[in-house]
Amino acid sequence: MQQIDWIVLLGTLAFIVLYGTWKTRKNRNVNDYLKGGSDANWWTIGLSVMATQASAITFLSTPGQAFHDGMGFVQFYFGLPIAMVIICLVFIPIYHRLKVYTAYEYLETRFDLKTRTLTAILFLIQRGLAAGITIFAPAIILSAVLGWNLSYLTIGIGALVIIYTVSGGTKAVSVTQKQQMAIIFAGMFIAFLLILNYLPLDISFTNALEIAGANGKLDVLDFSFDFDNRYTFWSGIIGGTFLALSYFGTDQSQVQRYLSGRSLKQSQMGLIMNGLLKVPMQFFILLVGVMVFVFYQFNASPLHFNPAAVNDVMQSEYAEEYQALQAEKQSLDKQLNSKQLTYSATQDATEKEILLEEIQIINITEDELRQQSRDLIEKANPEAETNDKDYVFIHFILNNLPRGLIGLLLAVILSAAMSSTASELNALGSTTTIDLYKRNTPGKNEKHYMHASKWFTLLWGIIAIGVASVANLFENLIELVNIIGSIFYGNVLGIFLLAFFIKFVHSRATFIAALITQAIIIYIWWIDLMPYLWLNLVGCALVMGIAALLQVVLPGKNEENTLSK
């Protein structure tokens, strides 16, 4: 990195932190702190909701996912627009009518305190883990690629977020997220244009799409019911709908974003904005990854994108074997470049078909070499991260973008990490304060609870940094976050749907069903019985079915609150 990159990077981050802290320095009470004074307009809500979900993981992992596996991951988001409509019609009106600070407050009015507490604890567990991962994601990758100290990076990212989140609360999160989303959109659009500009002069965008399609990278839709495939149309439209309902309807990190709306209509319009823009946004980010794939069809790519892992194997007894694979990879790169240029230039259909088969053979051979490299890395260091999907895009940024833009794209990654983490810490602090602390220590004034929320937010920030310090890269970061959510979300969503629609089911049956369901879902995930997206549907169906059955068979009657009616 050059001096100009450091100036752009540090200047961008400093502006976000200082602006958010200054803009929200006058919180007077718990409503100002936790709901931002309830004065947010719809587009602020929409951008805040999008920024909460669009963490650094999105901009690191998603292009790498597309590079390796193509556009099929976009199916994951197909259920999101459906979920937005349902939440706008059912969830938001109830939350606004009851004037709740958290989603889980509602459950006490419908069931009882223990059900509210259980769902709040389930949220704190999964979101506390996720907050750590959103800090860990950029830290581990930037550390590996740039050689920065991992511990310092983890603490630095966490500290920046804690400063303005603790000081400004919900409003600080929403205000800074508007700037962060502007930086993110600008950076990704510039990166996309530069990738196209770096392609050979006679390769148009249409040619690039043709090359990507010929290599299976544009296969968007899969209508199979294959459980071995995580991302199909059906898993996205069904499992994705339940995941989105859970995340946007019951996860406090999202609920808190639209509870800050100045009116019911503003909150609903903000979510509809998210529903309309989220799928195109993810499609575009995946397309950036596909264009990176096309770029490397004409330019040499590393055998493995994680430099730390490569360093491990090059310092081991397997160095010569790895170098031999590198030499073979370089030879393939030259062949691939020549074949792709010929393929793009020829107009003869028969010749194009022959060339396409040859290109596909080269790419298959390249994939085999990459697998052999991963095997060698694992032999050299069993603890090394062999999956390099999350390193593809950052490698392209650092090795191909001009001065200044490297700093901007790094600012995009860190801004995304900060925006998502800030929302999570804000929600964790709010839930701990309102659902656990305030509910069990009533009678204090509003200022007391505001200060308590600040201290709880700080505590969760420290916990998130701790989780990040011991985290593991796993298979793919964006998948890891969604897997953690899917283990808990279906159960929580089922509880809320019982509360909304199944009035004969009472608190005791619901509480017992929730405990049973959570144990079953963890077991199903542990034995890898199905793709994780389906856990959302199964968890929701299980808790509702078990609760209804228990309500019928359990002796005695429950006294229920009925404020939700």
Sequence and secondary structure as in RCSB ss.txt:
>XXXX:A:sequence
MQQIDWIVLLGTLAFIVLYGTWKTRKNRNVNDYLKGGSDANWWTIGLSVMATQASAITFLSTPGQAFHDGMGFVQ
FYFGLPIAMVIICLVFIPIYHRLKVYTAYEYLETRFDLKTRTLTAILFLIQRGLAAGITIFAPAIILSAVLGWNL
SYLTIGIGALVIIYTVSGGTKAVSVTQKQQMAIIFAGMFIAFLLILNYLPLDISFTNALEIAGANGKLDVLDFSF
DFDNRYTFWSGIIGGTFLALSYFGTDQSQVQRYLSGRSLKQSQMGLIMNGLLKVPMQFFILLVGVMVFVFYQFNA
SPLHFNPAAVNDVMQSEYAEEYQALQAEKQSLDKQLNSKQLTYSATQDATEKEILLEEIQIINITEDELRQQSRD
LIEKANPEAETNDKDYVFIHFILNNLPRGLIGLLLAVILSAAMSSTASELNALGSTTTIDLYKRNTPGKNEKHYM
HASKWFTLLWGIIAIGVASVANLFENLIELVNIIGSIFYGNVLGIFLLAFFIKFVHSRATFIAALITQAIIIYIW
WIDLMPYLWLNLVGCALVMGIAALLQVVLPGKNEENTLSK
>XXXX:A:secstr
  HHHHHHHHHHHHHHHHHHHHHTTT  SHHHHHHGGG B HHHHHHHHHHHH  HHHHHHHHHHHHHH GGGGG
GGTTHHHHHHHIIIIIHHHHHHHT SSHHHHHHHHS HHHHHHHHHHHHHHHHHHHHHHHHHHHHHHHHHH   H
HHHHHHHHHHHHHHHHHHHHHHHHHHHHHHHHHHHHHHHHHHHHHHHHS TT  HHHHHHHHHHTTTT       
 TT S  HHIIIIIHHHHHHHHHHH HHHHHHHHTBSSHHHHHHHHHHHHHHHHHHHHHHHHHHHHHHHHHHHS 
  S S HHHHHHHHTSTTHHHHHHHHHHHHHHHHHHHHHHHHHHH   HHHHHHHHHHHHHHHHHHHHHHHHHHH
HHHHH TTS    GGGHHHHHHHHHS TTHHHHHHHHHHHHHHHHHHHHHHHHHHHIIIIIIIHHSTT  HHHHH
HHHHHHHHHHHHHHHHHHHH    S HHHHHHHHHHHHHHHHHHHHHHHHH TT  HHHHHHHHHHHHHHHHHHH
HTT S THHHHHHHHHHHHHHHHHHHHHS S      TT 
